[in-house]
Amino acid sequence: MKGYTGDAVFDTILAIGFGFAAFTFLGSLFVASPYGRFASSKMGINLNPKLGWWLMEIPATLSFYWFYMQGSRALEMVPLILAGVWTLHYANRGWFFPLAIRNQGKKSSFSITVMLLGMFVTGIHGYLHARWFSELAPHLTAAWLHDPRFWLGLLVYALGFSLLFSSEWIVRNLRPKNTPISTSQSGPRGDGYAIPYGGGFRLVSSPQYLGEMLAWLGLAIASWGLPGLMILAITIANLGPRALATHRWYQSKFADYPRQRKALIPFVL
């Protein structure tokens, strides 16, 4: 962050964010985040998944635009491009994804504890990136358009978002809408889950998690600041262990689960 002169509130919240990443990683080593297939009543009241996801993600939209528009460079080209990336991401993550959740027949719920922790993260996440893009990052000027890091980051983001969106689409359409849940040769499917195929699922069990990580890695490179590294660290701390748990879950549930698939990183892990 060459040229950054410091801001006490921003730096304090950033430090809290990195501390939360460490907390998330340690917690994920013992228990997968209690939502979706790992939902548990032990973590407090459970909400409908659509409502829980939407409430968890909405602070990212609200806090980002509130603080972004107060920045002195909010209407300059590079901040606007990065704000556009943010808008694309949370149009999907905060609005389309929650409203498109299909959990007919699944024992699926969303812990209010996860929701509250998620609201905290998305709130500070939005604040940090908004201020970084439109006010505090000294390098995010027109000259940054000629820096290869900007375009490399956008490319990585595009690859990650494409993988994320396509993988979620595959999972969402595993069976036609409102089709009764039956059994398969793989074993019981009374909870509504099935083996996904195609796209990134040819190589890993959780390509949507890999896509999310790549997307935030790309934004971190394109914006070249610690806020990007913070959300990337939190994402890896949360989704890395969850991907491993999901892989083990598929293997234990389905006898014919593809053996060549890795959990998260193709051919490696």
Buried (B, 14 or more C-beta within 10 A) or exposed (E): BEEBEEBEEBEEBBEBBBEBBEEBBEBBEEEBBBBBBBBBEEBBEBBBBBEBBBBBBBBBBEBBBEBBEEBEBBEBEBBBBBBEBBEBBBEBBBBEBBEEBBBEBBEBBBBBBBBEBBBBBBBBBBBBBBBBBBBBBEBBEEEBEEBEEBBEBBEBBBBBBBBBBBBBEBBBEBBEEEEEBEEEEBEEBEEBBBBBEEBBBEBBBBBBBBBBBBBBBBBBBBBBBBBBBBBBBBBBBBBBBBBBBBBEBBBEBBEEBBEEBBBBEEEEE
